[in-house]
Amino acid sequence: MTEIARPRSLPALLCGLALFALNPVFAQSLRLSSELEQAGARPSSVATRTVDYIVALVNSEPVTNNDVRQRLLRVEQQYAQRGVALPPREELARLVLEQLVAERAQQQEATELGLRVDEASLAQAEQSIAAQNQLSVEEFRQRVAAEGMDINRLRNELRGQLLLQRVREREVELRVKVSESDIDAFIREQGANNPDALELSLAHVLVQVPDTASAARIAELQARAQSVADRARAGGDFAALAREFSDAPEGTSGGEFGWRPVSRLPELFVESTRSLTAGGIAGPVRSAAGFHVLKLIDKRQGVSPAFTVTQTRARHILLRTGPQLSQADAVARLNRYRQQVASGQASFEALAREHSQDGSARQGGDLGWTNPGQFVPEFEEAMDKLRPGEMSPPLVSRFGVHLIRVDERRDTAMSEREQREVARARLRDQKAQSVLQSWSQDVRARAFVEYREDPRP
């Protein structure tokens, strides 16, 4: 696999806030980005103006006003980035407090169950956040400090979020079961809810009617079509009838269309054969072209859009940066390659073979057909914006600097195994929502919570 493929690291969800938040904005990632600077929010500059104090105790463990402030600032930034109107700040602060209380109770539950987050897991999560922002861990920590945040506080919160993730995964694993029959029913339901997924195998005989045909001639041609239909219903060889009587191009091959989804068949054909079973004959039916006699060879449930995937075939040239090649130089070099390809002075494939520092170089940078989610986010986001034949500007990723060209796109059906994996994941997610909601409410109900003072945002 090419080295730009998504690495085996903790998903962004592990760096996120609560899975079951009072508002979806709470579920955003803790990733630090340059958007913090654009929002103009500096957590410590506000927090240091007010002496910290305890706003609530959760089983004797404090939740402080600073805890509420830090979370509130991130929530407000996320609202702003989404363009969502903010509720009154005092109301939002109360919601944040309730969320922190619920999280603290769940973290305590995790500790009582013996769950822990070791330093290696925490370091991996921190590295994942840094990589998602195209930073080294050291650069990430410098950015945190520049924004006025305490890295130890952030790491402690990250540790808490990892702990929450683990205890929630444990509850899901214990309580959520997806059977093979559940998966079968889900796949059937997806097909039943999407009539366009039906596929038909049809054959037809067309008795063509010229535009200038007289009424007598039309009647004669209709009688011919009726004779074909009668012979077919009597058990005649439909393929032989098509070869003898059909004016359609398919007539020479027995009149068969092959398997086609109903969306790619004339509505007249679909409606005329809707009530037929395999082997049934319909017609003659009239269209603008003439009279049709149709045979339903078979029908089957096609693949629902829920089980199709848009695949991309792209090429890239990767230049790795380091002491021998700065990022700026790599960008300049790839811009030259881009101009050479655009002007016809060189082919993308040849430049990739000569210069790309990636395993795909021998194939001219060809990455093959790939599914969504196969590459790291920064690469895939840039690739998805390109139309077939387009090249990207130089793109910086955690692996270096890339020049990308999209060659083709196609919608393809998932394999049966992939369909079942998708169905299993969706069913598990559906059940997990209910299970975790119930568990969260139960943990909160068992916790002793003492509210001290209202938070002052």
N, C-alpha and C positions, 0 to 999 in steps of 0.2 A: 504494500500500500504506500502511496506517496506520502511524503513527510508533512504535507499540509493537512493531512487528515486530522480529525478531531482527536486530541490526546486523551488518554485514559485518566481523567482528573475528575475531582468532585464537581458535579453540575452546579450551575449558578443557583439553583434552588437552595443548596446547602448554605449559601451565603445570604439567603433572603431572610425576610422577617417572617412573621407567623403564617402558617399554612391556612389557618382559619381566622382571618382578621375580621374586624368589624367593618372594614372598608377594603375593597380590593387593592387600594394603593399601598396598604401595609405589606402586601406580598411582594413588593419590589425588591430588587437586589440591593445589597449593601455596597455594591461596586462603586468605587470612587471614580468620578469622571470629570472631565473639564467642564461639564455642565454645572458643577458646583460653583465654579468661578463665575459663570454667566449668571447664575441665580444670585450671586453676591451674598451667599449665606456663609457665615463663619461661626460655627457653633460656640466656640469658647468666648468669642467677643461679647455674646449675649449672656452666656451662662455665668461669666465671672462678675457680672454686675449685681448678682443676687446671691446672698449667702445660701448655701445648700441646706436642705432640711428634709426630714422624712415625711412623705405624704401617705404612705400605707405600709403596713406590716403584713406579710404573707407567711403564715406559720412562723412568726417571729423574725423573718428575713425582711430587711427594709427595701422599699422602693422609694427613691429620693426624687426631689423636684428636678435635679439635674438629669436623672434618668428620663423623666418625662420630656424635658426640654430637648435633649439630644435626639430622641425618637421623633418628637414633634417637628423639629427642623427638617429632618429627612423626609417626613411625610409631606410637609409643605413644599419642599423642592420637587417631590414626585408629582404632586398635584399640579404645580406650575409647569413642569415639563409636559404633562399630558394636556394642559389647557383646561383643566377641570376647575370649576368654581369651588372655592373653599367654604366650608361651614364656618360659623363664628369660632374664633380661636379658643375661647373657653370651652365650647362644646367639643371641639376637636381634641383639646387637652384631656378632657374627661374620658373620651373614647380611647385615647392613647394609654391613659392610666389603666383602664380596664383591661386593655390588651396586655400590658406589662404584668398586671396581676395574674392573668390567666397563664401567661408564659412562665412566670416565676413558679407557679404551682406545678406546672408540667415538668419544669426542670428539676424541681424537688422530687417529683415522682420518679423521674429517671434516675436520680441519684440513689433513691431508696431501692430501686431495682438493680443497682450495681452497675449501671451504665456509666462509662467514662469517655472522655475525649483526650487522647494522649497528645504529646507535643508533635509527634510526626504527623498526625491527622490535621492538627491546627496549622502546621507549617505548610502542608499540602494545600489546604484551603486558602491560606494567605497567598501562596504562589499562584493559585488559580485566579484569584481576584486580580492580582497584578498582571497576569498574562492576558486576561480579558480586557484590560485597559492598555495593553501593549507596553507594559512597564516591567522592569526587573523588580524583584522584591525590595531591593534597596531603594530604587526610584519610587516605588509605591510608598515606602515608609517616609521618604523625603516629602512626597506630596501630602501625605497625612499631616506631617508636622507643619508644612507650609500653610495648610488650611486651619491650623490652630487646634488640631485634634490630638488627643493622647493615644499613641499607638497601643499602649497596654490596655487602655479602656476599650479600644476597638477590638483588640484580640480577645479580651474577656467576653465581649458581646458576641463575637464570632464563635467562641467556644460554646456559649450558651445556645446559639442557634444550631450548631452542630449537634448538641445534646438533644435539643428539641426534635431535630430531624430523626435522630436515632430512636428515640422513644416512640415517635409516631410511626416510624417504619416497623418497629416491633409490634405495636398494636395492630397495624394493618396485617402484618404477617400472621399474627395469632388469630385474627377474627375474619379476615377476608379470604374466601375460597372461591375460585372460579373453576367450574367443572367443564368438561368437554361438551356436555349437553348444553350448558349455558352458551358456550362459544358457537355451537351449531345453531342455536335459536337466534343469536345475535346476527349471524351472517344471513340467515333466512329472512330475518326482519328487515335488514338493510336492503335486500333485494326486493322484498314485497313493498317497501315504502318508496321504491324507485322504479316505476313501470318502464322507464326508458332503458333500464338495464336488460330488458328482455331481448333475446336474440332469436331470429327466425332463419330457418333454411328453407328457401322457396325455390320453386321452378315455375316458369310461366310460358304460355304460348300467346304471342301477340298476333292478332289478325289486324293488320294496319288498315286504317280508313283514310284515304286521301282527303285533303281539305276541299277539293272540288267534287267530291263524290255526290251523286244524285241520291234521292231518297231510295230509289230502287236498288242502287248499288250498295247503299248502307245496309238495307235489309238482307241482301245477298251475303254480305260479309258477316253480318250478325248470325245468320243461319249457319255459316261455315264454323264460326266460333262455338255455336251451340252444339254442333256435331262433334267437335273436338272434346267439349266438356262431357257430352253423353258417353263417348267412347272411353274417356278417362275414368268416369264414374263406374263404367261397366268392367273395369279392370284392365283397360288397354295400357300398353307400355307408354308412359307419359314422355319419356325421353325420345322415343321413336316418333310420337305425335309432334313433339316440338321440332324435331329435325325436318319433318315433312311439311308442317303447316306454319311454323312461326316465322314472322317477319323481323323478329328482334335479333340482335347480334348473338345473344346467348343460345339461339335456336340450334346452331351447329354443334353445341356441346350439351344438348339435351335440355336446354332451357333453364339450367340451374344458376342461381345467383351466388351460392355459397352462403356461409353464415354471415349475417349482418345484424347489427343492433337495429331496433325498430326506428331509432332516430335517423337512420340512413336509408330507410325504405320509404317509398311513396305512401302517404297516409291512406290512400285508396287500398293498397295491398294489405296494410296492417289491419284496417277495419274489416276488410272482406274475409280475412282468414282468422280473425280473433276467436271465433267460436269453434274453429276446426280442431280436430285431433290429428295426430301425425298420419299422413296418407290421405287426408281429406282434400276435396276439390271444391274450389269456389269459382263462380262465374258462369257465363261470361259477364264481365263488368266493363263499363265503358269509361274510357279516359279520353283526353284530347288526341292521343295517338291512335286509338282504335279500341278493339275489344280484347280483353285479357281473360285467359283461363289460368287459374292459379292452383298450384299443388303445394300444400304444406308438407314438406318432407319431415321436419322436426322443429321443435322449439326448445329453448333452454334459457335458464336465468343467467344473464351475463354478469359481469363484474360491476358492482355498485361503485359510483364515484368515491365512496368512502374507502374503497380498496384499490384505487388507482393512484399512481404517483407520477409527478412530472420529473422526468430525468433530464439531466443536462450533460452534454459532452463538450468539454472545454480543454484548452491547452494553456500552459503557462510557462513562463521563463522566471526562474528564481535566482536571485543574487543574494548571497549571504553577506551580512555586514559584520565588520570586526575591525581589528587593527589594520588589515590590508585594504579594506574598502569601507569608507564611511557611508552612512545612509544617504547623505546628499549626493555623493558620487554615484551610488547605485541608482538613485532616482534619475540622475542626469543620463546615465548610460542606457537605462531602459527607455527613456524618452527618445533617445537616438534610434534605438531599435524600432520603436513604435513608428517613427517617421520613415524609416527605411522600408518597413512593411507597407505602410500606407501609400508610399510613393512607388511601390513595385520594385525597389532596388534589391530587396531581399525577401525571402519567404520566412514566415513565422517559424515553420518547422525547422528550417536550416539554422536559424539563429538559436532556437532552443537546443538543438543537438550540439551546437558549438559552445554555447555560453551558460546554459542553465545548470545550476548546481543542485539538481534534484534527480531522483531516480527515474523520473519520466523523460529525462533528456534524450535517451536513446530512441524513444518513440516520438521524437519531435515535440516533446512537451505534452503529449496526449495523456489526459487523465482518465480516459474511458468514460463510459456511461455511469453517472453517479446519482444517488438518491439524495433528497434533502437531508441535512444533518450530518452528512459524511465528512465535511470539511470544517475547519475552525470557523467561528462566526464571522470574523472580520473578512476572511476570504470569500465565504459563501455570500455574504451580504453584497459585496462588490460584484461577484459573478452573476447573482440573480438580477441585477439591474441592467445587464447587457442583453441585447437582442442577438440572435444568431448572426455571425459575421462581424460583430463589433468587438473592439479592443478596449480594455480599461486603461485609465492613466496608471502610472506606477502606484502600487498598493503596498503599504507597509503592514506586515503581520509579525507575529511573534517569531517567525522563521526567517525573516529577511524582507526583501522587496520583490514584488511580483509584477509581471505584465501578464494579463489574462486575456484570452480570446475565447468567446463562446462559438462553437461550430454548429451545434444542433440542439434541439429540444424535442422531447416526445412525451406523450402521456402513455403510460404502460400499466397493465394490470399487474398487481402483486401476485407472487406465487401463492399457492395454497398455504404453504407454511407461513409466509409473511402475513397473509390475511388473518390467519389464526392468531399470530402474535399480536397484530393490531387489535383484533377483537378482544383478546385476553387483557391487553393493557387498558383498553377503554372500559371494559367491564370492571376491572380492578379499580380504576379511578372512580367510577360511579359508586361502587360499594364503599370505597375508602372514604369518600366525602361523608357519607352517612355515619360510618363507624367512628371516624375521628371527631365528627361533630358531637356525637353522643358521648364519646370518651372525654372530650374536652369539657363538656358540661358537667360530667360526673366528677372529674378531678377538681374543677372549680368549686363544686358544691361541697366537697369534702374538706376543702382548705379553710383554715381559720384566717379571716382577713379583717384587720383593724385599720380603718381609715383615720388618719391623723388630721392633716390640713389639706385644703384644696391646693392643687398645683397652681403655681403662678407662672403662666407661660410668658 
